[in-house]
Amino acid sequence: MPPEPDKNSAKTKWVQIESYIQLGVLLPAATFVGWLIGHLLDLHFHTDWIYLVGLGFGIAAGFVQFFRVALKTTDD
């Protein structure tokens, strides 16, 4: 009789796949959100430079979260 597949092992594989997908979506999403907030502040304050600050914060936040997820994935 063949051994039964371990359901916990299959679930673990899907969790790992989800973590890798999250890495691929995370940085562009954080960058876009930072730019969007900066752009909206530019519109509100009638300036044309705040979007760059928002873009920088979005990129920085994306990289921080990227490394958190990547390190968590390698620990498992």
TITORFI-240828 format. One line per 4 residues: number of its first residue (from 0); their letters; for each residue x negated, y, z of N, C-alpha, C, O. Coordinates in steps of 0.02 Angstrom, whole numbers, plus 50000, padded with zeros to 5 digits. Last residue first. Layout:
<atoms>
NUM = A = X,Y,Z,X,Y,Z,X,Y,Z,X,Y,Z | ...;
</atoms>
This chain:
<atoms>
75 = DDTT = 49394,51464,50385,49438,51406,50387,49408,51347,50354,49439,51294,50351 | 49302,51562,50355,49300,51532,50421,49341,51469,50425,49325,51424,50463 | 49336,51607,50228,49275,51566,50234,49270,51533,50303,49236,51482,50310 | 49452,51679,50258,49456,51622,50213,49395,51577,50220,49401,51516,50218;
71 = KLAV = 49403,51783,50334,49450,51737,50365,49455,51673,50324,49461,51618,50351 | 49325,51848,50238,49292,51817,50296,49338,51767,50331,49314,51716,50355 | 49427,51891,50151,49374,51847,50127,49339,51812,50185,49323,51752,50180 | 49502,51975,50234,49533,51915,50206,49480,51866,50183,49486,51806,50195;
67 = RFFQ = 49404,52073,50260,49438,52038,50314,49468,51972,50290,49460,51920,50322 | 49371,52119,50132,49321,52082,50171,49352,52045,50230,49328,51991,50248 | 49494,52179,50098,49465,52127,50056,49415,52085,50096,49417,52024,50094 | 49505,52279,50193,49551,52223,50196,49526,52164,50155,49536,52107,50174;
63 = VFGA = 49398,52360,50146,49399,52335,50216,49445,52274,50221,49426,52223,50249 | 49439,52387,50014,49378,52347,50027,49376,52320,50098,49355,52263,50109 | 49556,52462,50040,49559,52400,50001,49498,52356,50014,49505,52296,50022 | 49504,52573,50106,49550,52528,50142,49555,52461,50106,49559,52409,50138;
59 = AIGF = 49428,52627,50000,49395,52606,50062,49439,52557,50101,49416,52506,50125 | 49529,52655,49907,49476,52608,49890,49442,52582,49953,49429,52522,49958 | 49604,52748,49982,49635,52686,49958,49583,52634,49940,49591,52575,49957 | 49511,52851,50001,49538,52815,50059,49570,52749,50038,49563,52699,50073;
55 = GLGV = 49494,52889,49865,49438,52865,49905,49460,52825,49966,49433,52772,49981 | 49625,52931,49834,49594,52877,49797,49535,52847,49836,49529,52785,49840 | 49637,53039,49922,49681,52981,49929,49653,52920,49893,49657,52864,49919 | 49540,53121,49864,49532,53099,49934,49575,53037,49946,49553,52988,49977;
51 = LYIW = 49599,53140,49739,49533,53109,49744,49519,53083,49814,49490,53029,49823 | 49716,53207,49769,49721,53138,49744,49654,53102,49746,49652,53041,49754 | 49675,53335,49799,49690,53290,49855,49696,53218,49831,49682,53171,49869 | 49661,53421,49690,49603,53383,49712,49618,53331,49766,49577,53287,49778;
47 = DTHF = 49752,53519,49656,49735,53469,49606,49673,53428,49626,49637,53403,49582 | 49902,53584,49735,49830,53579,49726,49816,53528,49672,49861,53497,49644 | 50031,53601,49795,50011,53636,49733,49935,53640,49726,49907,53694,49712 | 50077,53522,49897,50036,53580,49915,50011,53620,49855,49973,53668,49863;
43 = HLDL = 50151,53425,49825,50182,53462,49881,50143,53526,49896,50174,53578,49908 | 50061,53374,49733,50123,53406,49710,50154,53450,49764,50179,53504,49751 | 49966,53322,49821,49948,53374,49773,50010,53411,49748,50009,53472,49743 | 50042,53223,49882,50020,53280,49922,49997,53338,49878,50008,53396,49894;
39 = LHGI = 50055,53139,49772,50115,53169,49801,50097,53229,49846,50133,53279,49847 | 49921,53103,49756,49956,53138,49703,50019,53173,49730,50033,53231,49712 | 49897,53033,49876,49860,53094,49860,49894,53135,49807,49897,53197,49812 | 49985,52926,49856,49995,52971,49913,49958,53037,49902,49985,53090,49916;
35 = LWGV = 49926,52870,49740,49995,52894,49740,50009,52943,49797,50040,52995,49787 | 49798,52831,49784,49806,52882,49731,49876,52912,49733,49883,52973,49727 | 49837,52733,49878,49798,52792,49898,49803,52848,49848,49812,52906,49866 | 49903,52643,49793,49940,52675,49847,49903,52738,49871,49934,52789,49883;
31 = FTAA = 49795,52602,49710,49854,52636,49682,49892,52674,49735,49913,52731,49725 | 49711,52540,49804,49687,52597,49765,49746,52637,49737,49746,52698,49740 | 49793,52436,49847,49772,52487,49895,49747,52549,49859,49760,52605,49881 | 49804,52364,49725,49864,52391,49758,49845,52447,49807,49877,52499,49809;
27 = PLLV = 49672,52325,49695,49708,52371,49650,49769,52403,49683,49784,52461,49671 | 49648,52245,49815,49608,52304,49799,49644,52350,49749,49646,52410,49762 | 49751,52138,49813,49740,52185,49867,49704,52249,49846,49730,52304,49860 | 49753,52043,49717,49804,52095,49714,49787,52153,49761,49808,52210,49749;
23 = GLQI = 49650,51954,49747,49654,51983,49680,49702,52041,49674,49694,52085,49632 | 49678,51915,49877,49617,51952,49863,49620,51987,49796,49596,52043,49788 | 49795,51843,49857,49798,51905,49895,49736,51947,49883,49740,52008,49878 | 49743,51732,49795,49787,51776,49757,49792,51844,49791,49792,51896,49758;
19 = YSEI = 49674,51679,49905,49637,51701,49846,49679,51746,49801,49653,51794,49772 | 49781,51649,49990,49730,51696,50011,49689,51722,49952,49672,51781,49951 | 49849,51552,49916,49882,51616,49929,49831,51668,49951,49837,51727,49932 | 49756,51449,49923,49772,51479,49858,49804,51547,49868,49788,51594,49832;
15 = QVWK = 49766,51421,50061,49703,51445,50032,49714,51478,49964,49685,51530,49950 | 49897,51375,50065,49879,51435,50105,49813,51463,50078,49806,51524,50074 | 49886,51262,49987,49928,51317,49964,49913,51381,50002,49915,51436,49973 | 49803,51184,50070,49780,51203,50003,49820,51263,49977,49792,51309,49948;
11 = TKAS = 49887,51165,50180,49825,51202,50188,49798,51226,50121,49772,51281,50115 | 49984,51083,50124,50002,51150,50147,49940,51194,50155,49941,51253,50137 | 49909,50968,50104,49937,51003,50046,49957,51074,50065,49947,51120,50025 | 49881,50936,50237,49826,50950,50191,49851,50988,50130,49819,51035,50108;
7 = NKDP = 50008,50908,50285,49971,50964,50314,49913,50984,50269,49898,51044,50262 | 50041,50793,50216,50079,50854,50202,50042,50915,50230,50045,50969,50200 | 49941,50677,50144,49947,50716,50205,49981,50782,50189,49954,50823,50152 | 50010,50541,50056,49977,50606,50054,49991,50645,50119,50047,50646,50144;
3 = EPPM = 49983,50376,50116,50030,50431,50104,49991,50497,50102,49945,50508,50141 | 49886,50252,50031,49897,50298,50088,49943,50355,50068,49942,50380,50011 | 49966,50111,49953,49924,50170,49950,49937,50216,50010,49993,50218,50036 | 49958,49941,50000,50000,50000,50000,49955,50062,50000,49910,50067,50042;
</atoms>
